[in-house]
Every structure is written in structure tokens, then in C-alpha cells.
Amino acid sequence: MIAPILKVKGLQKYFPIEKGFVKHTVGNVKAVDGIDFEINDMETVGLVGESGCGKSTTGNCIVRLLDPTAGEISFRTSEDQYIDLATIKLSEMKPYRSQIQMIFQDPYASLNPRMTIRDIIAEPIKIFSKHNSAELDDMVAELMRRVGLRPEYMVRYPHAFSGGQRQRVGIARALALHPRFVICDESISSLDVSVQAQILGLLEDLKEEFHMSYLFIAHDLSAVKHISDRVAVMYVGKIFEVAETNELFEHPLHPYTEALLLSVPRLVADKSVRKETIAGEVASPTHPPSGCSFHPRCKYATAECALSDQHLFSVKTGGSIHLTACIHYDKLHLRGI
């Protein structure tokens, strides 16, 4: 069996809360609080959860846009050796930047308005290799064709493009170095629905063509179901459930996952049927509740939920492993979609 391309173990990212003239630390915002997951070769893992649960922070830690507080981020390089991205110096990251890329959420903020499309896509190529101007033009033109843009547009600036076209530019830039692992951070959330479908199809085609793995961070559960092989559910800095996509959507084992699935809008003939919403407010990452951090909002919660240590239980479902953090998983009959 081929080893995973990425192994995350005990990852933490705390943001200190400072007060006073001398800026002494009085607490921490626990954005990511000890999570574990793996991503295999040619696999897409969806990471879902409510806003503020730590999804984007996780992605930023993996590519070292943020320095993790603790934990391991083991990446399997092209030489089949693992390197811990969490502990190496930023100056030592350069050899691995070409193998790990990120597609950002906002296609308007992630492109330099003072650079042409040609310069934006060519910039990573110039950093990692030496090519003359004509060779760069050819490489940029080929990348633009692969993402569905006309090469003659490379002399234009970002303001001349729509949101969907700008996101295609961002995808072309991420692919410029032929990475082996790509983080898609809410890469379709700001696009029209029709454009979202096009971008999802493009990402699937490029995954096969370039033999890549994805961490697909999103709010849109329908998009996650379409593109992901496995899904991890995150809440207040912790992972609550991990399973193969169809298994998780049809047979959730954590009440938070059930609540997320039932909150998805659906077309129904009976107008009296409305989507369900999750009661209460998202727990504070500064002072999360004891035990299961979802228990104050959970309709199945018992006194034991506030006392037990939160960790993932492994449940065999068919030929796969289903992980859940709910201590009552064997007693509940949760609804999927």
C-alpha cells in the first residue's frame, strides 16, 4: 500500500490574546486544537464546518502561511521521504513549495492588480527555474489553455476578467509548478452557481491530468459531496467525524454532522417542510465547553457529554473505517441525505 502524501498529527494553532501596555498574554484563541488526518495519493479530502471552525487556518498551517503552535505535518516528497513541514525553518520550505500549492478563496484579492496575467502565472516559474521570455510565454499560454482561458488574454490585467476567469488564473498559477498536493481554500464560494460547476469539473480533470491530491475546504456540502473521496467534519478547532463521502452523507455518526446535512436547502413539494437549523451559537474558541464542545447545542446531549474526553472512535462500516467523536454513536439513529 502506498503511504499517504500528507499526515497531520496533533496540529494546533493558538492565537495569543494580549492585554496591557507590556502586552502580556491572558489567553489563547484555539483556532486549531489538536487535529489528526491523512490524505492519500490522488485523493480529495473535503474539510467542512461552520465559519470560524478552523478550516482555513488548517490549510494555512500546512503551507506555512501560518506557523503551527504544535503538532506534525508530515509531507511525502517526490523522493518518497517524509519531511515535517511544521518544524522546518521557512528558509528550508522553498524546495517543497513547488510540490504544495494553494488556490485562495477570493479571486479578487489574490491577484496583484498591477501585474498582467502573464506575469502572475509566470512568477512561480521564474522563482524555481530559468527560462527565457519566449519559453515563459509558451508555458503560460499552455497553462491558460488547460484552465479554459484564451492565451491572447495574457497581456491583460486582472480587472478585465470576471470572478470565474480570475479563479481560473489562480488555478493556472497554482499548477505552474506541477504540484503534487493542492489546497483549495473556499475556491468556489465567491462564484456564481453555474461557474462553480465549471470550476469543480475543471479541478476534477486537472487532478487526473497532473496526478494531484486535494484538500478541498468548503461550506457548500453539495460541492464537497461531488468532488471528495472522503470528508472530515470540523467544529471549533477539532475534527468530529471522518468517513468516505457516501457513507458520511447517508449514515452520519455525529449529531453535528447530522445537523449540517439537514441544514442544506432542498427542493420539496410540501411548502410546510423547512430546512432545519442548528440551535444556539458556535462555541467560543477562546473558552470552548468541556467535554464535547458541541454538547450545548446538541439535542442528544447527556451529562456524560460534558465530562468525557473528546477523541475519535473507529467504527467499521462495510470495507471502510468511519471515525466519530460522539460517545453515543452506537445508540443514536441519525438522519443523512
C-alpha positions, 0 to 999 in steps of 0.5 A: 500500500502506498503511504499517504502524501500528507499526515497531520498529527496533533496540529494546533494553532493558538492565537495569543490574546494580549492585554496591557501596555507590556502586552502580556498574554491572558489567553489563547484563541484555539483556532486549531486544537489538536487535529489528526488526518491523512490524505492519500495519493490522488485523493480529495479530502473535503474539510467542512464546518461552520465559519470560524471552525478552523478550516482555513487556518488548517490549510494555512498551517500546512503551507506555512502561511501560518506557523503551527503552535504544535503538532506534525505535518508530515509531507511525502516528497517526490523522493518518497521521504517524509519531511515535517513541514511544521518544524522546518525553518521557512528558509528550508520550505522553498524546495517543497513549495513547488510540490504544495500549492494553494488556490485562495478563496477570493479571486479578487484579492489574490491577484496583484492588480498591477501585474498582467496575467502573464506575469502572475502565472509566470512568477512561480516559474521564474522563482524555481527555474530559468527560462527565457521570455519566449519559453515563459510565454509558451508555458503560460499560454499552455497553462491558460489553455488547460484552465479554459482561458484564451492565451491572447488574454495574457497581456491583460490585467486582472480587472478585465476578467470576471470572478470565474476567469480570475479563479481560473488564473489562480488555478493556472498559477497554482499548477505552474509548478506541477504540484503534487498536493493542492489546497483549495481554500473556499475556491468556489464560494465567491462564484456564481452557481453555474461557474462553480460547476465549471470550476469543480469539473475543471479541478476534477480533470486537472487532478487526473491530468497532473496526478494531484491530491486535494484538500478541498475546504468548503461550506457548500456540502453539495460541492464537497459531496461531488468532488471528495473521496472522503470528508472530515467534519470540523467544529471549533478547532477539532475534527468530529467525524471522518468517513468516505463521502457516501457513507458520511452523507447517508449514515452520519455518526455525529449529531453535528454532522447530522445537523449540517446535512439537514441544514442544506436547502432542498427542493420539496413539494410540501411548502410546510417542510423547512430546512432545519437549523442548528440551535444556539451559537458556535462555541467560543474558541477562546473558552470552548465547553468541556467535554464535547464542545458541541454538547450545548447545542446538541439535542442528544446531549447527556451529562456524560457529554460534558465530562468525557474526553473528546477523541475519535472512535473507529467504527467499521462500516462495510470495507471502510473505517468511519471515525466519530467523536460522539460517545453515543454513536452506537445508540443514536439513529441519525438522519443523512441525505 
